[in-house]
Amino acid sequence: MALLKKKIQDTDLEIIIGQLLRYGVLISSIIVIAGGSLYIYRHGHQLPNYKEFRGEPEKMRELSPLWEAVLRGEGRPLIQLGLLVLIATPIARIFFSIFGYVLEKDWLYAILTIIVLTVICWNF
Amino acid sequence: MTILVFTLILFAGALAAGLLGSLTGLGGGVVLIPLLTLVFKVDIHYAIGTSLISVIATSSGAAAAYVREGITNIRLGMFLELATTMGAIGGAFLATKLDTSLIAVLFGGILILSAAMSFVKRGDHAVTTDASRLSQVLRLNSSYPTAAGVVFYTVRNVVGGFFMMIIAGIVSGLLGIGSGALKVIAMDNIMRIPFKVSTTTSNFMIGVTAAASAGIYLQRGYIDPGLSMPVVLGVLVGAFIGSRMLKTTSVSKLKMLFAIVIFGLALEMMYNGLTHKI
């Protein structure tokens, strides 16, 4: 009986994870399309230059300048925001798994998942 | 070529890459980087950043479908993500230090390995019951649904698989690809789990592995919105069409053709790296 109950909770977790990934990709795509349309509308006639690596400006690398640029209605930062949502999707999956394991009282995997999350967030 | 035309061509190229990648199981990343660097003459750092983003998109999109079918071994995935994320961060730091020519040569090597791996026949191993102690402690042994009913399987050589996953993570972070070929070596050949489980679990892990190096890529300015926008959307649409076609089309000839193309691209990447054109 205990085994059966555990299995049901595992499947619930799987369904939630599946939904989370799906909506993450969907929301990110919508933001990217919106930003992309603005960008193409305003800069579509200009020439691209990616031959030389210059690195992105600060507003594409740091969250608060990015957000200010998005609020000013700029296209490229809006695309970048969509990309951030995309990057956040698998991270959110890890985050929610922690709750899942805690609810299952699976302490070993709860701790393991927290370590994985820490490793990922280290560099943001 | 204006940004509008550039974006449209890139979208079409990424769509083709996503379609072929999902039909052949090789992933879109393996052709995106040669496409960007060799055809569009994009700097390899931008190419790696763009590819990494598209890898997260396809992995998350496909994992959403697989997880619901109950084939993915989520515990195994979570445990091995410990290895791949640590590796990925190391790899991403290496990418900022290594010479671009060396990165191009390494990339060519991984491309050849991926193409070769796609020809290795991946039958299901006899299901063993001699689980290692560690796989019992970590509760990695599991079951998955098949047409003939639920099949139980055990996981062997957990330590060996873990180390291979660290390497897979380093390669992923260094080259901006999913390194599915290396993950499959770890799970199929070392840990001996059924191939449907290893394929879906590998795909499940790829997004998290890529997200771990994305932070470093973002801070170093490798991720450009103008490049990523058409590529992410193109790869997503291509992968979606591919997953629909997969049920109706036979892919063995396509796989052969794609592997030859990848082999050719690999040689050109290596040549460009060795002659310092990249």
Chai-1 contact restraints between the chains, C-beta under 6 A:
chainA,res_idxA,chainB,res_idxB,connection_type,confidence,min_distance_angstrom,max_distance_angstrom,comment,restraint_id
A,E14,B,V67,contact,1.0,0.0,6.0,A-B,restraint_1
A,I17,B,V67,contact,1.0,0.0,6.0,A-B,restraint_2
A,G18,B,A64,contact,1.0,0.0,6.0,A-B,restraint_3
A,G18,B,V67,contact,1.0,0.0,6.0,A-B,restraint_4
A,G18,B,R68,contact,1.0,0.0,6.0,A-B,restraint_5
A,L21,B,S60,contact,1.0,0.0,6.0,A-B,restraint_6
A,L21,B,A63,contact,1.0,0.0,6.0,A-B,restraint_7
A,L21,B,A64,contact,1.0,0.0,6.0,A-B,restraint_8
A,R22,B,A64,contact,1.0,0.0,6.0,A-B,restraint_9
A,V25,B,S60,contact,1.0,0.0,6.0,A-B,restraint_10
A,V25,B,G61,contact,1.0,0.0,6.0,A-B,restraint_11
A,V32,B,M229,contact,1.0,0.0,6.0,A-B,restraint_12
A,G36,B,M229,contact,1.0,0.0,6.0,A-B,restraint_13
A,I40,B,L4,contact,1.0,0.0,6.0,A-B,restraint_14
A,H43,B,I3,contact,1.0,0.0,6.0,A-B,restraint_15
A,G44,B,I3,contact,1.0,0.0,6.0,A-B,restraint_16
A,G44,B,L4,contact,1.0,0.0,6.0,A-B,restraint_17
A,H45,B,T2,contact,1.0,0.0,6.0,A-B,restraint_18
A,Q46,B,I3,contact,1.0,0.0,6.0,A-B,restraint_19
A,P48,B,I3,contact,1.0,0.0,6.0,A-B,restraint_20
A,P48,B,F6,contact,1.0,0.0,6.0,A-B,restraint_21
A,Y50,B,V42,contact,1.0,0.0,6.0,A-B,restraint_22
A,Y50,B,D43,contact,1.0,0.0,6.0,A-B,restraint_23
A,Y50,B,Y46,contact,1.0,0.0,6.0,A-B,restraint_24
A,K51,B,K41,contact,1.0,0.0,6.0,A-B,restraint_25
A,F53,B,D43,contact,1.0,0.0,6.0,A-B,restraint_26
A,F53,B,H45,contact,1.0,0.0,6.0,A-B,restraint_27
A,G55,B,G221,contact,1.0,0.0,6.0,A-B,restraint_28
A,E56,B,G221,contact,1.0,0.0,6.0,A-B,restraint_29
A,R61,B,L218,contact,1.0,0.0,6.0,A-B,restraint_30
A,R61,B,Q219,contact,1.0,0.0,6.0,A-B,restraint_31
A,R61,B,G221,contact,1.0,0.0,6.0,A-B,restraint_32
A,R76,B,P225,contact,1.0,0.0,6.0,A-B,restraint_33
A,I79,B,P225,contact,1.0,0.0,6.0,A-B,restraint_34
A,I79,B,M229,contact,1.0,0.0,6.0,A-B,restraint_35
A,Q80,B,P225,contact,1.0,0.0,6.0,A-B,restraint_36
A,L83,B,I53,contact,1.0,0.0,6.0,A-B,restraint_37
A,L83,B,S228,contact,1.0,0.0,6.0,A-B,restraint_38
A,L86,B,I56,contact,1.0,0.0,6.0,A-B,restraint_39
A,L86,B,A57,contact,1.0,0.0,6.0,A-B,restraint_40
A,I87,B,A211,contact,1.0,0.0,6.0,A-B,restraint_41
A,I87,B,A214,contact,1.0,0.0,6.0,A-B,restraint_42
A,T89,B,S60,contact,1.0,0.0,6.0,A-B,restraint_43
A,P90,B,S60,contact,1.0,0.0,6.0,A-B,restraint_44
A,P90,B,G207,contact,1.0,0.0,6.0,A-B,restraint_45
A,P90,B,V208,contact,1.0,0.0,6.0,A-B,restraint_46
A,P90,B,A211,contact,1.0,0.0,6.0,A-B,restraint_47
A,I91,B,A211,contact,1.0,0.0,6.0,A-B,restraint_48
A,T113,B,M78,contact,1.0,0.0,6.0,A-B,restraint_49
A,V116,B,E81,contact,1.0,0.0,6.0,A-B,restraint_50
A,V116,B,L82,contact,1.0,0.0,6.0,A-B,restraint_51
A,V116,B,T85,contact,1.0,0.0,6.0,A-B,restraint_52
A,V119,B,T85,contact,1.0,0.0,6.0,A-B,restraint_53
A,V119,B,M86,contact,1.0,0.0,6.0,A-B,restraint_54
A,I120,B,T85,contact,1.0,0.0,6.0,A-B,restraint_55
A,I120,B,A212,contact,1.0,0.0,6.0,A-B,restraint_56
A,N123,B,G215,contact,1.0,0.0,6.0,A-B,restraint_57
A,N123,B,I216,contact,1.0,0.0,6.0,A-B,restraint_58
A,F124,B,G215,contact,1.0,0.0,6.0,A-B,restraint_59
